């Protein structure tokens, strides 16, 4: 079970880091509304520009803590719960603007993974 939890920590952590540090300025089918960048996505949700930086910083920090939790297990639980809360917010934003359900799929999948990490780890 430990290997599964560690794998989930790596998958979730690296995936979120990829979204916020590599893919932030690229068009994907998962973006909210008709957005092509993360900034346009937050605008589609009706959120101010500063919130993009705040949410990004929180998600990057929590992702790094989740990965570090492989070596420092005390970090995994709070990082997984923090990311679960942020991912719940992502799903709610998609629902707020009536996005098709498939756009919430990555957030929902990572939310489930975070809950597994937090409660089965």
C-alpha positions in Angstrom: 0.0 0.0 0.0 2.9 2.3 0.7 4.1 2.1 -2.9 0.6 3.0 -4.2 0.3 6.0 -1.9 3.8 7.2 -2.9 2.9 6.7 -6.6 -0.3 8.8 -6.1 1.7 11.5 -4.3 4.1 11.7 -7.3 1.3 11.6 -9.9 -0.8 14.3 -8.2 2.2 16.5 -7.2 3.9 16.4 -10.7 0.6 16.8 -12.5 -0.3 20.0 -10.6 3.2 21.4 -10.9 2.9 20.7 -14.7 -0.4 22.6 -14.9 0.9 25.6 -13.0 4.5 25.8 -14.1 4.7 24.4 -17.6 1.2 24.4 -19.1 -0.2 27.6 -17.6 0.1 29.5 -20.9 -1.1 26.7 -23.2 -4.5 25.8 -24.4 -6.0 22.5 -23.2 -9.4 21.0 -23.5 -9.7 21.1 -19.7 -9.7 24.9 -19.3 -12.8 26.6 -18.0 -15.0 28.4 -20.5 -13.3 29.2 -23.7 -10.0 30.0 -22.0 -6.7 29.3 -23.6 -4.5 30.2 -20.7 -4.8 30.0 -16.9 -5.3 33.7 -16.7 -8.2 33.6 -19.1 -9.6 30.7 -17.2 -9.7 32.6 -13.9 -11.2 35.6 -15.8 -13.9 33.2 -17.2 -14.7 32.3 -13.5 -15.1 36.0 -12.7 -12.0 36.0 -10.5 -9.4 38.8 -10.3 -5.9 38.4 -11.7 -4.3 38.4 -8.2 -6.3 35.2 -7.3 -4.5 33.4 -10.1 -1.2 34.0 -8.5 -2.5 33.2 -5.0 -4.2 29.9 -6.1 -1.1 29.0 -8.2 1.3 29.6 -5.2 -0.9 27.6 -2.9 -1.2 24.7 -5.3 2.6 24.7 -6.1 3.5 24.8 -2.4 1.1 22.0 -1.5 2.2 19.9 -4.5 5.8 20.2 -3.4 4.9 19.3 0.2 2.9 16.3 -1.1 6.0 15.0 -2.9 8.2 15.8 0.1 5.7 13.7 2.1 7.3 10.6 0.6 10.3 11.3 2.7 8.7 13.3 5.5 5.4 11.4 6.0 4.0 14.1 8.4 3.6 16.4 5.4 1.5 14.1 3.2 -1.8 14.3 5.2 -2.1 18.1 5.4 -0.8 18.6 1.8 -3.3 16.1 0.5 -6.2 17.7 2.4 -5.1 21.2 1.3 -5.0 20.1 -2.3 -8.4 18.3 -1.9 -9.9 21.6 -0.8 -8.3 23.5 -3.7 -9.5 20.8 -6.2 -13.0 21.0 -4.8 -12.8 24.7 -5.5 -11.7 24.0 -9.1 -14.7 21.7 -9.6 -17.1 24.3 -8.1 -15.7 27.0 -10.5 -16.4 24.7 -13.5 -19.9 24.1 -12.2 -20.3 27.9 -11.6 -19.9 28.7 -15.3 -21.8 25.6 -16.5 -18.8 23.9 -18.1 -19.4 20.5 -19.6 -18.7 17.9 -16.9 -15.7 16.5 -18.7 -13.8 19.7 -17.9 -14.0 18.8 -14.2 -12.6 15.3 -14.8 -8.9 16.0 -13.9 -9.8 18.0 -10.8 -12.2 15.2 -9.7 -9.7 12.5 -10.4 -6.9 14.3 -8.4 -9.4 15.1 -5.6 -10.1 11.3 -5.3 -6.4 10.6 -5.3 -5.8 13.2 -2.6 -8.5 11.7 -0.4 -6.9 8.2 -0.9 -3.5 9.7 0.1 -4.9 11.4 3.2 -7.1 8.6 4.5 -5.4 5.4 3.3 -1.8 6.5 3.7 
